[in-house]
Amino acid sequence: MSVGSTLQKFVSLVRDYAELTKARITTLIVLTAWCGYFLGAHKLGVSSWSVGLVHALLGVALVSSGTAALNEVLESSVDARMRRTALRPLPSGRMSRAHAAIVGLALTLGGSAYLAIYANLLTGLLVFLTSLVYLAAYTPLKKVSPVCTFVGAFPGAMPVVLGWTAARGRLEAEALILFAIMFVWQFPHFLSIAWLYREDYAQGEIRMLPVVDSDGKSTVWRILAYSAGLIPVSVLPVAMGMAGRVYLVRLVDYCGRRSSTFPRCLHL
């Protein structure tokens, strides 16, 4: 076997693992956890650039990757019916479900244990519960009811909390504020994505709101309602002394620019 052929197979394998573990989404999750760690360390009065940060981000990355892999195992038959996901490693046959399940379990359990040992027990427990809710509640609910988006928003908002608890070792009001921002933000974000891919979701029999709400009115009003609710929630860090004037000015500017899109949403 030539060196070029071996290298090509290796690159293909790396690409498959990256897709199995949803590397791009995991990167965003890690960055969100970093924000929580930064704010937690700031309150503690210590530098956020520490070995603890490395442990926290590595542990979150491991569990996020493992959860993504297990999600693809559970949804491989659904993925095979949707154009957007049909070429993933499992539905395309490039990787077996058993192999992906072993990888997913190893990453999820290993990452949870890693955080419990090298960060703190609370963070290890919370990250495991986050993965469990995502896999055991959100994933099966996607085929049952649009309420899946509400349920999925709980594990979706946890990375920033995990960063905070990794730095502080306990849950505090500030962590709940960060959770609230991420929780509310997810609805306009995911409902917009679901609207764009509603035909694909329908092919996979995934009952997102835009699939069951064919005219889009309920989807639009929910996007607008949660977007409006995000404004006061996003001001809370200023009220709690977690952020200052620069954050507030940028928030007002951002809200002003985004509000110009609301009239267009009403004409969907």
N, C-alpha and C positions, 0 to 999 in steps of 0.2 A: 504493500500500500504506500502510495507516494505521500510526501510531507504535505503537499497541497491538499490532497484528499482528506488526510487526517485533520488538518487545520480546519477544513470546511465542515467536517462532522462536529468538531469541537465547538465551532462558532454556532452551528445550528442547534446543538444541545444547550449552549448557554442562552440562546435566544428563546428556546422552548421553556427553560426554567424561569427566565425573566417574565415570560407571558403567563406561565402557570402561577407565579407568585405576584403577578400584577405589579411589576417593579415600579412603574411610573406612579401608580396610586400609593404604593408603599412609601415612595419618596416623599410625597405630599403629606402623608400621615406622620412620617418622621419629622418633617419640618414643623408640623403643627405641635407635636410633642415638645419639640425644641422651644417653641414659644412659651409653652407652659412651664418648662424647666427654667427658662430665662427669668420669667416673672417670679417664680417661686424662689429662685436663688437671690433675686434682687431684694425680695422681702426679708430673706434670711440675712442679707448683708454680706453675702459672699459672691465671689466671681462665678459666673455661669460656665466659664471655660475651665472645666475640671475633668478628672477621671470619672466622676459621677455622671457627668453629661454623656460621656462615651458609653458607659454601661446602660444608661437609660435609653439612649437612642438605638443602641444595638439590640437591646431586649425588645423594644417596641417594633423594630424592623423585623425581627425573627417571628414574633407572634403575628404581625400583620401579614407577612409572607405566607406563613403556615395557614392562617385563616383563609386567605385568598385561594390557596391550593385546595383546601378542603371544600371550599365553596364551589370550585370548578368540578370537583369530584361529584358533589351532590347535584350539580346542574349540568352535567355533561350531555344528557339527552336533550335538555332544553337548548343548550348552546348549539347543538347540531342543527336545530331548526331555524336559527336566526342568522341572517347574513353577516351581522357584525361580529359574531362569535364562532361561526362555523369552522374557522381555520385555527382555532385554539388547539393546543397539543392533544387534548383528550378526544374531542369530537372528530378531529382529523385522523386519529389513530396513530399519531407519532409517539404517544406515551400511554401506558396502560393506567387504568383507574387505580389498581393496587399500588403501583409505583408512586403515583401522585398522592394517594392516601397516606402512604408511609412517610413520604417527604413532608406532607402537611402536618401530620401528627407530631413528627420529630421536631419540626420548627415551632409549632404552637406550644407543645408541652415543654420543650427545651427553653424557649424564650420566656415562658411564664416562670419556670424554675430559676432561670438566670436573673430575672428581675427580682425575684424573692430573695435571692442570695446576695446579689451585688448592688441592688438599690435598697429595697425594704420589702417586708412581707405584704404590706398593704398594696403596693404597686403590683406585685406578683399576683395577688388575689384578684385585683381589679382587672388586670389585663386578661386573665383567664376567663373571668365572668363576661367581659366584653366580647371575647371570641365566642363564648358559649351562646350568648344571646343572639349574636349575628348568625350563627350556624343553625341553632335549634329553634329560633323564633322567626327572625326576619326572612331567612332563606325559604323555608316552607310556606310562609305567609304570602310570598310573592305570587303564588299560584292560586291563592284563595281570595284575597281582598286587597283593595287599595290601602287599607290600614297598615299594610306592610311598610309604607314609607314612614309613618309615624313611629312604628316599632324600631325600624332600622336607624332612625335618627338618634336613638339612645347610644348604641355602640359607635355610631358615626361621630358623636360629639365627645367621645371619651379620650382620644389621644392627647388633647391639651390638658385634661385632668391628670392623665398618667404622667405627663411631664412635670406637672405641679407636685404631685405626691412623691415622685422620685426625688425631687429636690427638698421637699418639706417633710415628708413622712406622715402627712395627715391631710384629711379633707378640711377645707376652710371655705369661708364665704367667697373669697376671691376665685377659688377653683370652680365653685358653682356658677359664678358670673361668666367665666370663660366657657363653661359647659353650655350655659344658656345661649350665648352668642352663637356657638357652633351648632347647637340644636336648631335654633330658629333659621339660621342661614341655609341649612340643608334643604328646606322645603322649596323655596324658589329655585334653588340650584338643580335639585333632582327632578322636580316637576317639569322644568324647562327641558332637561335632557330627555325625560320620558315622552314629552310631547314631540320632540324631534324624531325619536325612534319608536313612536307608538305602533307603527305597522310591524316593525321587527318584533316588538314585545308581544303583539297580538299573535304573530306566528309561533312564538314560544309559549303562548297561553299564560303569559305573565300579566296579572291583573293590576297593573299600575293605573292610577286615576285617568290619565289620558286615553287609556284603552277602553275603559268602561264609560267614560264621558266623551262620547264621540264628537259633540259639537264644541268642546273645549271651554265652555263657559265656567264650569266648576273649577277647572284647572287654572284658568286665568284669575278668577277671584281669589283662589287660595294663594297663588303666587303674589298677588298684590297685597293681600292681607298679611302674609308672613313677611313680605318685604317692608311693609309699614311697621310691623311689630319689631323688626330688627333694629329700627332706629333708636327707640328708647332703651332697648337692651344693650345696644352698643355704647350708649353714653354712661352706663353703670361703672366701667373702669375708671372714668374721670371722677365720678362721685365717690368712689372708694379709694381714690388716691393712687390707683395702679398706673394711671397714665396722666399726661399733662396737656398743656395747651396745643402742642404740635399735633398730638393725636386727635384732639377735639376739632382743630381747624381742618385737618385732612378728612375727618369724618363728615363734617358739614359740607365740605367741597364735594366729596364723593356722593353723598346723598343728593346734593343738588343736581349733579350731573346725571345720576341714575334716574331721578324722578322724571326727567324728560322722556324716558322710554315708556312710562306708564300709559299715556294716551294711545301709543301704538299697540300695547297689549290689549286694550279694550276692543280693538278692531279685529282680533284674531277670529 
